[in-house]
Amino acid sequence: MASAGSDLGIENTNIKTATGVTLDEQQKTLVGSILDLFAGRPSLKKLALWDDDGVFEDPITIATGRKQFEPQWYGLQAAFSEIERLHHEVVSAGNPIGMDLKTRYVTKGINKEQTIASRINIFYDKDTGKITKVQDKWDGELPDSTFKNAMRNLNSVSVPKIVSVPKNDEEDAKRGNQ
């Protein structure tokens, strides 16, 4: 089972849900941790909620396994000077948990602003409480072509070579992560 959100330093504890959608404590912890990750607030404790073989996929990457998905989350801090969540709402409490998310990003160095509206699907193992897969579908979709999938796979291999992940909680704290 996932630990209580406060033990993990989860900042997003005010989870908005659609009418009729109720999350249990485990689901609230998972959703809160995912909201933190999308806000550029990763930590080793939050990423410990993921299965070692977990998958993160969005239109620009398919990251499989801890060595690929962890750098994707730490990379947000490196790539963006501002990350602002404009809206979130959990629309399904099943497995996957479905959430609508709208986020504004400002790219470091060039100050380019981009707003992305996503449908987030959070798959998890009910027995272990671990996240097994997160899909970030921009405008509700993921690419479905051989070329685009090849580029997504390339991204999942190249980002870990550029973005380092803290080795322990002390190093994580020095970076300002909880």
N, C-alpha and C positions, 0 to 999 in steps of 0.2 A: 504494500500500500504506500501511496505517496505520503510524505511527511506533511505536517501542517505548514501552510504557506509562510507563517512568520518565522519558522525555523530555517526556511530556505531563503529568506530575504526577499520574498516576492512583494513587489511594490504595488502591483495592480490587483487589489483585493475587492474593488467595487465593480463586480461583474454585471453588466447589463444583459438581461435576457428578454426575449420576445414573450408576449403574453402566452401563458400556458406552459412555458419551458422552465423546468426546475432542475438545478444541478445539485448532485450530492457533494460532500466535502472533497472527495478525491477529484471529481471533475472540476470543481472550483480551483483547486490547487493547480491542476494541469492547465486550465484556461489562463489563470493568472500568470503562470510561468511563461506561457506562449506570448501573452500580451507584453510581458517584460522583454522577451527576446526580440519581438518585432519593434520595440521601442529602443533597441540598441543597448539594452541593459542585461547582457548575458552574465552568467557566473557559473563556475564549476558545479555549485550546489544545484542550480536550476537545471543544468544539463545532465546532472545525475538522475533526473527524472526520466531520461531517455534510455531505451534499450540500446545496448552496445551496437546492435545491428540495425538500429533505426534508420529511417529514410526521411530526408527533407527534399521536397521538390517544388519548384516554381518554374516560371517560363524561362529562366536563365540557368538553372542548375538541377541536376539530380544527384544529390549527395547521399551516398549509402555508407553507413557505418560511422562510428564516432570520429575517426580521423578525417572524414570528409564533412560531416554536418557541423561539428563544433566550430571550425574556422569560418563557416558561412555566417554564423551568428556574431562572432567576434569581428568579422569583416565589416559589419554595419557601422561599428564605431570608427573604423579606419576610413570608410568611404564617405560618410555623411557628417556634415557639421551640425545639421538639425534634423531631428526626427520628431514629428508631431502626430499623435493619433487624433484624427478628426472625429471618428465614430467607431464604435464596435457594438455588436449585439449578437449574443448566442441565439441561434434560431433552431437548434436541434440538440437534445441532450442524449442522443443515442451513441452508438459507436460506429462511425465517427461522430464526434461532437462537431456540429456545424456552426460557423461564426462568420458574420459579415464584418469586414474591417476596412476602414479607409484611413490611409496614412499619407502625410506630406513629408517628403524627403528633400533636403538641400545638399547637393554634391559638394564636397570639400574642394577648395581651390578654384572652381569655376562658378560656384554659386548658382548652379542650375537647379531649379525647383521642379519636382515631379510629384503628382498626387496619384496614388495607386489605390483602386478599389478592388478588394479581394474577397473571395469566398475561401475561408480557411477550414480544412477538415483535419481534425485531430483524432487519429486512431490510437488506441491504447489497449494493453493487455489487462483485463479486469483482475486477473490473479496477482500479477506483480505490481500493477499500478503504473507501469512504465509506458512511455510514449513509444509507439512502434513506427509511426509515420505521420508526417505533417505535409499536407498539400496546400500550397498557396496559389490559388487559381485567380490570376489577374483577370478582371472582368468576367469571372466565373469559368475561365478556361485554362487548360494547359496545352502546350504545343503538341501536335501529333504528326510529325514528319521526321523522316530519317535524318535529314540534315540538321534540323533544329535539335533533335535529341542528341546527335553527335556533339553539337556545340554545348549543350547542357552538360554532357558527360565530361567534356574538356574543362569546363568551368569547375566542376566538382573536384577535379584532379589538380588544377592550377592554383586555385585559391588557397589550399593548405600549404603550398610552397611559398606563398606571399604573406599570409596572415598567421601569426603565431598564436597558440592557445596557452594560457598560463599552465604551469606544471603543478601548482598547488594553490591552496586558499590564500597564502601569504602573497604570492605573486599576483593573484587575482585582485586582492585588496589594494595592492600598490597601483593597479590600473584604474582603481575607483569602482571596481565591481564588488558586489556583496557576496 
